Amino acid sequence: MAESTHNGAAAFVSFVGGAAFGVSTGVIAGVLSEDRWNNIGDLSAFLSSSLLYGIVVGSLLNVIITDKIGRRVTLLVGAIIAAVFAVAMAFCHILWLMCMIRGFSGVGIGIITTLAPLYATELASTKRRGLIVGFFQVFITIGIFAGYCLNMAFHKVTDGWRYEFALTSLMPILLIVGFFFLPETDSWKAMRDAKKQNADNRPSFGQRTRFKFHVLKHYPRSIFVGVALSILYQMTGLNVVVYYTNSIFKEAGVDNLTLSLGLTMAIGVWNFICSLIPPFIVDKFGRRPFVIIGCVPMIIGMILLALSYQLTFQTRYVLAIVGMILFLGGFEFGLGPIYFIVINEMFPAEVRNLASASQNLIMWLCNIIIVHIFQPASKGMTPQGFFYLLAGLSLVLLLIVIFVMKETKGIETVFVEGVRESCRSSNAAVDSNELEQVSSPPPQQSPPESSPEAEQTAQSEEPDEGGKTNLVTSDVEPTERAE
């Protein structure tokens, strides 16, 4: 079946999904500086990370429900949850209850942010996919900057944090309105139709799960790269900088809150500017070059942040500012936008939701870990030691991208009546009985090449040493198939 594209709808969800997460994340930096919350000490980490706990739960829920009820309905569920609890935070002043409500809001944000890049990937045309999905990260930076603007606008207003939290509901509310105009993706509709056509012989949940893992195990390189990128997306220090910007400035010698917030806003603008470049040219130059180039300023930036703590001269905060500028610029130019593109391009449609959601889950768990360990680790190994460690992890990321990660530019995968085919591949034969039971079309709709002779040959053939016999048993990466 022909692939239909809805670039406008894909761009809308990419915008709302990224901005919803960004503003919810960015706003907490200033809230923790306000009178009501600036004296809670180490508990500030729990208030910061409570959103992340919810996001982890939301990522898990996405795995369970999106293949059952569809992409667009799942987005609606996430938007309603996020909007309701964002407003609820404005009426709370008890710390433990605030953490709980912010966590529930995170469940909705987790559903949205996990599903938005996948939804955009499945809707967008191949020529515009890198641009649209890459802009997801741009919209995250816009949301973070909007959160900083809310901090600046309300930091002198009595209980201004209430308004700040309430206004984070705007993006989820916009998604609720947009739901009535959003289409469902062809990939999900094909899966739904295949289930209906095979309703009498529908496999159990366990069979479907085993099938998905059966497909995934033939993509070892993709799994390794996906997991590594998910871990290093957080462990290189992004949210240490985002969540603790004001704290870092304070430790580096900036004592004036208004100046600190102003510097934070300026860095937010820089963050946004750097994230604008890759989406427009990523479909021309590929994914890997951006991450490789971006790793260099990330490493240098973390070293300068370490030096800002290590040195003692009065204007050492200049090193902190330059370090943040370099690190965030490198991240937003490289791994930031590319991550959400490649994790949805490396896997076939049958397992794309499982793979994408699982990698997002790992990424959010690492986010929680690094937010919690930053303050105690800074005390145990000194802040400069911690930033040197983050610089080392950025170097690890660089080596993985150079020597392990393969290019995914131009891979056009479509879900054809339940069976993933590569548009430029000649190895599309399927020989797995389990695959036929789970996802093959009815006999009358079988493609001409699926003759009994071909099936017999496919079932009897053992994979060759390179594993190139067929789609499911092949351990060849998607990029190799596309060549």
RAWO-V291951 format. One record per residue. PHI is phi as a letter, one per 30 degrees, with the letter a starting at -180 (999 if undefined). OMEGA is omega in whole degrees, -180 to 180 (none if undefined). Layout:
phi = (PHI & PHI)
omega = (OMEGA & OMEGA)
This chain:
phi = (999 & d & d & c & b & b & d & d & d & d & d & d & d & d & d & d & d & d & d & d & d & d & d & d & d & d & d & d & e & d & e & d & c & d & e & d & b & d & c & c & i & d & d & d & d & d & d & d & d & e & e & d & e & d & d & e & d & d & d & d & d & d & e & d & c & d & d & d & c & j & d & d & d & d & d & d & e & d & d & d & d & d & d & d & d & d & d & d & d & d & c & c & b & c & e & d & d & d & d & d & d & d & d & d & d & d & e & d & d & d & d & d & d & d & d & e & d & d & d & d & d & d & c & d & d & e & d & c & d & d & d & d & d & d & d & e & d & e & d & d & d & d & d & d & d & d & d & d & d & d & e & d & d & c & d & c & d & e & h & d & e & d & d & d & d & d & d & d & d & d & d & e & d & d & d & d & d & d & e & d & c & d & d & d & d & d & d & d & d & d & d & d & d & d & d & d & d & c & e & d & b & d & d & d & e & d & d & d & d & d & d & d & d & d & d & d & d & c & b & d & d & d & d & d & d & d & d & d & d & d & d & d & e & c & d & d & j & e & d & d & d & d & d & c & e & d & d & d & d & d & d & d & j & c & c & d & d & d & d & d & d & d & d & d & d & d & d & d & d & d & e & d & d & d & d & d & d & e & e & d & b & d & d & c & c & j & c & d & e & d & d & d & d & d & d & d & d & d & d & d & d & d & d & d & d & d & d & d & d & d & d & b & d & d & c & d & d & d & d & d & d & d & d & d & e & d & d & d & d & d & d & d & d & c & d & e & d & d & e & d & d & d & d & c & c & d & b & d & d & e & c & d & d & d & d & d & d & d & d & d & d & e & d & d & d & d & e & e & d & d & d & d & d & e & d & d & d & d & d & d & c & i & e & d & d & d & d & d & d & d & d & d & d & d & d & e & e & e & d & d & d & d & c & b & d & c & d & c & e & i & d & c & c & b & c & c & h & j & b & d & b & c & d & c & c & c & c & c & d & c & b & c & d & d & d & d & d & d & b & d & d & d & e & d & c & d & d & e & d & d & d & e & d & d & d & d & d & d & d & d & d & d & d & d & e & d & i & c & d & a & d & d & d & d & c & d & d & e & d & d & d & d & d)
omega = (-177 & -180 & 176 & -178 & 178 & -175 & 180 & 179 & 179 & -180 & 180 & -179 & 176 & 179 & -176 & -179 & 180 & -178 & 180 & 178 & -176 & -177 & 178 & 179 & -174 & -173 & -173 & -179 & 180 & 179 & -180 & 178 & -177 & -171 & -176 & -171 & -174 & -179 & -177 & 173 & -177 & 179 & 177 & 178 & 180 & 178 & 178 & -172 & 180 & 175 & -177 & 176 & 178 & 179 & 177 & 178 & 178 & 177 & 178 & 179 & 180 & 178 & -174 & -167 & -170 & 177 & -179 & -173 & 177 & -177 & -172 & 179 & 177 & 176 & 179 & 179 & 179 & -179 & 180 & 180 & -178 & -177 & -177 & -175 & 173 & 177 & -179 & -180 & -179 & -176 & -177 & 176 & 179 & -171 & -176 & 179 & 177 & 178 & -179 & -179 & 178 & 176 & 178 & 175 & 178 & 177 & 178 & 179 & 179 & 178 & -177 & -174 & 176 & -173 & -174 & 179 & 179 & 179 & 179 & 178 & -177 & -179 & -171 & 175 & -178 & -178 & -176 & -174 & 179 & 179 & -174 & -179 & 177 & 179 & 174 & 178 & 176 & -178 & 172 & 180 & 176 & 179 & 178 & 178 & 177 & 176 & 177 & 179 & 176 & 176 & -179 & -176 & -172 & -174 & 176 & 179 & 178 & -176 & -179 & 180 & 179 & 179 & -179 & 179 & -178 & -177 & 175 & 179 & -173 & -178 & 175 & 178 & 178 & 178 & 177 & 178 & -178 & -179 & -175 & -179 & -176 & 176 & 171 & -178 & 178 & -179 & -179 & 179 & 178 & 177 & 179 & -179 & 179 & 178 & 180 & -178 & 180 & -175 & -178 & -178 & -175 & 180 & 180 & 177 & 180 & 178 & 180 & 179 & 178 & 178 & -179 & 179 & 176 & 177 & -176 & -174 & 177 & 176 & -175 & 180 & 179 & 179 & -179 & -179 & -180 & 180 & -180 & 179 & 180 & 180 & -174 & 173 & 180 & -172 & 173 & 169 & -177 & -173 & 167 & 179 & -176 & -175 & -172 & -180 & -178 & 179 & 179 & 178 & -179 & 179 & -179 & 174 & 178 & -175 & -177 & -176 & -180 & 177 & 180 & 179 & 177 & 177 & 178 & 178 & 180 & 178 & 176 & 177 & 178 & 178 & -179 & -178 & -179 & -178 & -178 & -170 & -172 & -175 & -176 & -176 & -177 & 179 & 178 & -173 & -180 & -174 & -173 & -176 & -178 & 180 & 180 & 179 & -177 & -178 & -176 & 177 & 175 & -180 & -179 & -179 & 179 & 176 & 178 & 176 & 177 & 180 & 179 & 175 & -173 & -179 & -172 & -178 & -167 & -177 & -179 & 179 & 176 & 176 & 179 & -180 & 180 & 178 & 178 & -180 & -179 & -177 & -178 & 177 & 178 & -179 & -177 & 176 & -173 & -172 & -176 & -180 & -174 & -178 & -175 & 176 & -170 & -178 & 176 & 179 & -172 & -172 & 178 & -171 & -177 & -176 & -175 & -180 & 179 & -178 & -178 & -179 & 180 & 179 & 175 & 178 & 178 & -179 & -179 & 177 & 177 & 176 & 178 & -177 & -174 & 177 & -178 & -174 & -175 & -176 & 178 & 180 & 178 & 178 & -176 & -177 & -176 & 180 & -179 & 177 & 180 & 180 & 174 & 177 & 179 & 176 & 178 & 179 & 174 & 176 & 176 & 177 & -180 & -178 & 179 & -179 & -179 & -169 & -175 & -175 & 177 & -179 & 178 & 180 & 172 & 178 & 180 & -179 & 179 & 180 & -175 & 179 & 174 & -178 & -178 & 175 & 172 & -173 & -179 & -176 & 174 & -179 & -173 & 179 & -178 & -176 & -176 & 177 & -179 & 178 & -179 & -179 & -175 & -167 & -179 & 180 & 177 & -175 & -176 & -180 & -178 & 177 & -175 & -175 & -178 & 179 & 179 & 179 & -179 & -179 & -180 & 179 & -178 & -176 & -176 & -175 & 173 & 177 & 177 & -174 & -180 & 178 & -173 & -176 & -175 & -174 & -171 & -177 & -179 & 175 & 176 & -178 & -179 & -178 & 179 & -180 & -173 & -175 & none)
